[in-house]
Amino acid sequence: MYDVIILGAGAAGMTAAIYTCRKKLKTAILSIDVGGQTNLTNHIENYPGTGPMSGPELMQRFQNEAVGFGAEIIMGKATKVGKTSNGFKVTLANDESYECKALILAYGKVPRSLGIENEDKFLGRGVSTCVTCDAPLYRNREVVVIGGGNSAIEGALELATLAKKVYLIHRRDTFRADEVTVEKLKEQKNVELVLNSVSTKVIGDKNVDGIEVENIATKEKRQLKVEGIFIEIGYMVDTSFVQHLVKVNDKKEIIVDERGNTSHPGIFACGDITPVPYKQTVIAAGEGAKAALECYRWLTGGKGTALDWTH
């Protein structure tokens, strides 16, 4: 059993892990990616003490520190959180489960999913929601990008410089992305556009072997043999699997007090999953530190309490 499980590996989650590990708490970070939304930023120049750098570079520093202090990172999508006699149990999409005494929710906005067969099963094993994070793993391989906005088009362009072939699957024949970017993509010789089509199933055994695609008009299905699938269809707040435990607002964000306490003792929240304004990396990091310190205080018998919902 862990002393604390942190859901999310962005700025808030990583910072929380640094603080809990320095307090000698056995800490696990569960996440579908490492870096969160900061990874989507190509240039950061307002994070104090670092100088200009990319989002992934900054998040790599966060990760190095968290792991260096003893945090264990477990890749996977949390789908269920329940209470136990000693704390909480977190279950992942692959049915693995982990128990802890306290829980810090720090997973921010999460990538939208396709909702197709085997998608969750292969997260981290060929299915990715972050081109910036995982593109280097697919050098000289065949991959798929799904989506029609700027993130999908830019992701396909980035992959085209590394992968042997890139398929771009989009349900329409027009794109929401900037026209200049779309035209640049069309010029790439190793990119094939699969338009007016939807993905229906991820294919694989231990890892991804391909994806099934259906043409919307003709209903014709085909299988693309690929090793990587990148889902780039936007982000959303998803608190559906914790709303039975904590209070949320009308935007489905988790309500916290000034210390990071939620409405449930032993559960804390920080970062973009909360209503705290100004969604900035530096603010998320500070909120993560605060939640971790409050978590430590609660675990060691301090007087940190859950929000009082009677007033």
Secondary structure, DSSP 8 states (H G I E B T S, - for coil): -EEEEEE--SHHHHHHHHHHHHTT--EEEEESSSSGGGGG-S-B--STTT-SB-HHHHHHHHHHHHHHTT-EEEE--EEEEEE-SSSEEEEETTS-EEEEEEEEE---SEE-----BTTTTTBTTTEES-HHHHGGGGTTSEEEEE-SSHHHHHHHHHHHTTSSEEEEE-SSSS-SS-HHHHHHHHT-TTEEEE-SEEEEEEEESSSEEEEEEEETTT--EEEE--SEEEE-S-EE---TTTTTTS-B-TTS-B---TTSB-SSTTEEE-GGGS--SS--HHHHHHHHHHHHHHHHHHHTT-S-----TT-
